[in-house]
Amino acid sequence: MKRILAVVMLSLFTLSLLSGCNTMRGAGEDIEEGGEAIQRSTY
């Protein structure tokens, strides 16, 4: 179940990154948020 959640979160993060960030700062924030979401899903 955790693996599925991690895949879903990574997919959402990727879509968000591709569609939402127009600057390097925005990309860095998106990557950080995605990493934190994956970390939270593994607890």
Summary of the structure (lengths in Angstrom):
residues: 43
radius of gyration: 10.7
end to end distance: 11.9
largest distance: 33.9
contacts: 102
relative contact order: 0.21
helix: 86%
strand: 0%
